[in-house]
Amino acid sequence: MFVAPKQQNSAEIEEQLEFLSRRDLLTGLYNRNYFFDQLHERIDLIKQSENEQGVLMMLDITNSEALKKMIGTTGVDSLLTEYGKEVEALVGGKGLVARHGAYSFLALLGKTDLPHAEQVVNSLLGYTKDYIFTLGTTSVTINISIGYTLLDINAPANVMELVDRAERATNKASEQGVNLAEFYKPDLKTASDAEQEEIWARRIKDALKENRFFLAFQPIVSLQGHRDLNRFEVFLRMIDEQGNPLKPMEFLGKAERGDLMQSIDRWVILSAIKEVHAGLKRGENIKLYLRISEQSLRDEEFAQWLMNRLASVRLPDLLLVIQVRADTAGYLLKHLENLRDTIAPLGCGLLIDGFGEGADSYRLLDHLKTKEIKISRALLENFSQEAAHQTAVTKLLNEANARDVSVIVPNVEDPATLQLLWPMGVDLVQGDFIQSPRKGLEFDFSQF
């Protein structure tokens, strides 16, 4: 009796076609197109989260020509199928494995970090070292190279750029020997601008996590004998991976471009509050002047965050001062007025820095009503030789006294400048001639 073959419905056919569209016909692994789509989706998710990470891995069989001579093209196809399934098993259910080139594979480790990825890499290397493929009476071993690259918020969004990185790492591993792996690390000397920014963003994040930032302090002294407060300006320093200190010009610009300044600002503020609070416990009134970025000043949540931090320590007086440059304050007046009103009752104030650089300085003072200003450093250049600068500073001091505003004169770099400032009635001064920024709140204020 003739039995007609069972007819497949359209849904089953579509399901099979969908399955085949994702798969490599030889190995049964995912194909490149589907893999790239999944990689793109994963990168999009990672870019939306600060803490999400993943790893892209390439595995290349490097002795394919020798294998073809020993077991033929058909034999190599069988080897690829068998070995590919083992790679998929070792990567595990949370990973995605695809055939990439004729003799290479790609693996996407989704929600993972470098330590876990390195475990997978070592498992693949260990398995491959002992792997033997037998075809008839012929047995062969394979040599591989593995390259892998980190996927995080700093990584490029371009899929092909990521694959290229994994391939470059694979090639480097191959150049170094057999059955080796290489993590992609751009060479700072040859890296593109985008790669350098990515490297610095990771370095800065690592420094925050590993507590490799520290504060340096420069004393602000009173020439009029006012010793009720020990005043210091706060400077930020970063320690690199080898333990060497970096100056702000080496990393702050990179931090701004990497949108990391708000994290750094909050670290600085918390560290400064800690120093002030520790001083109070020792019976010392320490007043710290610090800088924060424009990004934080624009952040609507920053004022609330700072208010909460200050409320938790309850400073008894105005012992923390945020310095805002005059050229920045000019277009952030509303933000600064709100910030001033929020933090003033909690022992924190504002200071206009770079005062006197333009005609708008006094307008800023009228709006912000700060009780302290810091004179523009430009007015202190060649101060002992520039009569015009001396006249401008004298005029500014007289105007500030009339408004009952305290003035800090920065950049005192030589004794001649100090000798000129003293008879002008200047009270507060700072500069390297007095003491350069140092780690620790150590200075003998009684010498002035």
N, C-alpha and C positions, 0 to 999 in steps of 0.2 A: 504494500500500500504506500502510495506517495504521500509524504508529509511536507507541507509547505514550510519553508523557514519562517521563524518568528519575525514578525515585522517590528522594527524599532519605531517608537513614536518620536515625534520631532523634538521633544524635550530631551530625550536620551541622546539623540544625535547631536543636539546643540551642546549638551554637557560634555560629550566626547570630544567634539571639535574645540570647545573651550579648553579642555584638559590638554589636548595636543598642541594648541597654540602657545601654551606656556612651557612646553617640554622640549628638550633636545631629543631628537629622534634616535640617536645612537645610544646615549647613556641613560635616558629616562630622567636625568636631572632637569632642573629648570633651565630655560634658554636665556640668552643674554638680554633679549628685549624685555622679558618679564622681570628679570633680575634688576635691570636698570630702572624700571618703573617702581619696583619695591624700594630700591635704594633712594630714589628721589623722594618717595613718600616718607621714608625714615628720616632723611635729612630735614625735611620740612617740620617734622615733629620735634626733632632735636633743636632746631632753631627757635622753637617756641618755649623752650625750657632751659633754665640756667644749669640744671644738674644732669640732664639726660646725656648719655654717651652711647657710642657704638663703635664697632671696629670693622673695617673693610679689609679683607685678606685675599691675596692672590697666591695660588700654588701652581708652580710650573714644573712639568716633568722635563728635566734637562738632558736626558740621554735618549731621546726619542729616536734619533737616527740609528744608534746602535741597536735599539730594540727592534726596529723595522728589519734590520739585517738578520737578526736572530729568529724572530717569530713572524715576520711578514706584516703587511698592513692589516690584514684581517685579524691576526693575532693581537696586534696593538689595539685594534678596536675592542676586542674582548677584554683586554687588560684595562682599558679606559672605563669600560662599563663596570667591571668588578671593583676596581680601585675607587672609582667615583662614588659607588654606594658606601664604601668604607669611610671615605672622607665625610659623606653626609651623616653617617652614624656617629663619627667622632665629633663633628661640629654640634650635633644634638638638635633636639626639637625646636629650640628657640632660635636656631640659626637658619640661614637660607643658603643653599649651595647651587651653583650653576656652572655649566660648561662655558668657558670663555673663548679660548682659542682652540686650535687643533689638539694641543697637549697641555692645556692649562684650565684651572678652575678658579672661580670666584666664590668667596663665602662672606656673607653679611651676618655679623653677630650683633643683634639688635640692641636690647637693653643690657649692656655689659660695660665693663671697664677694662683698662689695660691689664691688670693682674689676671683677670679671668681669661682674657684673650691670649695672654702668654701661656697659660695652662693648656689651652686648646692647641696653640702652635706647638708646644713641646710634645703633646700627645700625638699630633700628626707626624712630627719628626721621628718620635720613638717608634710609632707603628710602621712608618715607611722603612726605617732602618732594618726591620725584621721581615718586611713584606716580600714574599716570593710568589711569582705568578708562573703557573705551569701550563704549558700547551703541549699535549702529547708527551714526548720524552724530553722536551726542552723546558728548562726552568730559568727565569730571569729575575733580576732585581731592578729597582728603579732608583734614580737619583732625582731629588726635588730641590727647589728653592722656594722659600716663602717670603713674601713681603706684605706688611700690613700697616695701616694708617688709622689714626684716631678720628672718629667722627664726633664732634662736639659743636657747641655754639659758635666757636671761632673758625671751624673748618669751612672751606668754600662750599657753596650750594651747587656748583656745577658737577654733575655726576662724572663726566669724562675727566675732569681735573682730578677727582678723587681716585678714579681707576688708574689714571696716569701716575699718581703718587704711589699707589700700591705696586704698579709695574716697575717703577724706578727702584723701589726698595727690593723687589724680587731680583732685578738685574744686579743690584749691588751685592745681594746675598750670593748670587751665582758666581760673581767675580771672586768672591772670597773663598769659595770651596764648595763641597758637596754636602747636601742635606743640612743647610744652614738657613736661618731666618734673619730678617732685617726689619726693624721698625723704621718707618719713614721719619726722618728728621732733616728738614731743609738746612742747607749750609748757609749761614748768615752772609757769607761772602758772595754767594751766587744766587741767593733767594730773591724772588720778585718782591716788589713793595708789599703786595698783599700777603705773601708768605711771611715777611718780616713782621708785619702788623699782627699776624696770627701768632707768631712765636712770642712776641712781647706780651700779647694778651694772656697767653698761658703762663708766662713767667710771672706776671704781676698777680694773677689769680693764685698761683702756687705760693708766692711770697705772702699773700694775705692768709692763706690756709696754714702756712708753716710759721707764721709770726716772724717773718723776716723784714718787717718794717720797724723803724724806731724813730723816736722824736729827738731832735736836737734843739737846744735852747740858747738864745742869745739874750743877755741881760739888757734891760732898759733902765738906765740909772737916772737918779734925780741930781741935778747940779745945785739944787736949792736945799738939799739936806732932808728931803721928805722920805723917810724910811719906814713909813707905815705899811708899805707893800713891797714885796719882792716881785718885780715885773720881769717877764721874759716873753720874747717872741718865739713862737713854735715853728720849727722847720722839719720837713719830712725827709727821711732817708730810707733807702731800700738796700738790703743786703742781697747780693747775687748768690748764685748756686755754689760758688767757691768761697763764700764768706767775705767778699770784698764789698765795701759800701759804695752805693751809686748815688750821684747827686740828682736832684729833681729834674734837671734839664735832660737827663738821660732816659727818664721813664715817664714823666708826667704827660708829655705830649702824646706818647703812645697810649697811656691810660685814657686820655680824653677821647682819642679816636676809637678806642675799644669800648667806650661807654662804661668805664670802670671807675670814674672819678667819684660817683656817689658812694660806692662801697668804701673807697679810700677815705673820703671825707668823714664818713661815719666812724671809721676806725680811728681817725685822728681825734675827733671830738670825744669819743669814749675814752681814749687814752689821756687826753688833756683833762677831762673831768676827774679821772682817777688820780692824776698828779695833784690837782687842786685839793681834792678831798683828802688825800694822804697828807698834804701839807697842813691842812686844818687839824688833823689828828695829832700832828707834831707840834701844834701851836704856832705854825707859820701861815701868814696870809700871802699866798702866792697868786698872782694875777697873770693869766696867760692870754696872749694875743695870737690868734691863729687865722689861717686862710682856708676858705672852702671854695669849691669850683662854682662856676656859673650854672652848671647843670643842677647842682643841689639848690642853688638859690632860686632856680626856676621851678623846682619840683614842689608841687602843691602839698605833698605829704611830708616834706622835710620839716617844716615848722612844727607840725604836730609831733613828729618823731622826736625832735629836739626838745620840745616842751615836756614830753613824757620822760625823757632821760634826765632833764634838769629837775623835774619835780621829784624824782626818786632820790636825789642827793640833797636837795634843799640848801643851796649855797647861801651863806648869810649876807653876802654883799656882791657887788658887781666884780666878780673874779674871773670871768671868762668873756673875752671880747672877740667878735668876728670882724676881721678886717675886710672891707670891700673897696676895691679900686674905684676911683672916681669915674673912670671911663666906662666901667661896668654899671655902676650905680645909676648913671644917667638914664638908662633905658630899662631899669628894673625898680623904679621908685615904688610902685604899688606893692610888688613882692616884698621889698625891703621894709616898707612901712608896716605891713602885716607881720613880718618876722619880728621887727622891733617891738611891736605891741605885745606879741606873744611871749617873747623871752625876757623882756626887761624885768617883770616882777619875779623872775626865777634866777636872778644873779648873772645874767648874760646880756651883753650890750653889743652895739655896732660901732665901728670906727671907719671913717672915710680915709682911705689910703691914697697916696698920690695927689694930695690936696695942693692946689695952686697951679696945676698944669694948664688950666683953662679958665675962661671967664665964668663957667657954670659952677665952679666949686662952691661959691657962697649960696647959690640957688639950691644946690644939693643939701647944704647944711641947713638951710631954712626948712626944707621939706623933711629931712630925716631927723633933725634936731639931736644929732649925736653930741655927746659931751667930750669926745676926743677926736682928734684928727692927726694924721701923719703927713708931714710935708713931702712933696714930690722929691724923689731922689735926683731928678734932673737939676733941681735948684742947689744941690750939694756938690755937683761936679765942679772940680777946681775951685772950691768955695773960697779958699784963701787968696786966689788970684782974680776972682770975678767980682768986681764991685757991684755989678748989676744984680747978681745973685744975692749978695749980702743985703742990698737995699730991699729986694723982693721979700726976703725972709723976715727982715725987720718989720716991714709993713704988714705982713701976714700975722706975725706975732702980736702986733698991736691990735689988729682987728679981732683976733681970737681972744685976747684978754678982755676986750670990750664986750664980747659975747659970753664970757665965762666958759670958754672952751679950752680944754687941755691940749697941748701940742707936743707931739713926739717928733724929734728930728732924727732921721735915720742916716746911715752911710757916713758916720763919723770915722774917717779912715786915717787921720793924722792929727798930731798935737796942734798944728796951726789952726785947723778947723775948730777944734775944741776951745782953744783960747779966744777965738772970735765969737763963738756962741755964748760963752759964759757971761760977758758983760751985756749981751743983748737981753738978758733976763730969761733965757731958755731954761726950762725945768728938765724935761725928759729927753734923753739922747740915747742912741745905740749905734753900734758900728764895730767893725773888726779891730779898730784901735783900742776900744774898751775890752772887747773879748769876742772872738769869732764863735759861731754856733758850736755847741758841744753837747755830747750826750750826758744828761744828768743836770740837775738844778744846782750847780755849784758856782758860787760867785760871792766875793766879799763886798757887799754893798757899802760897808762902812768906810771904804777908801774914798768915797765921793761925798 
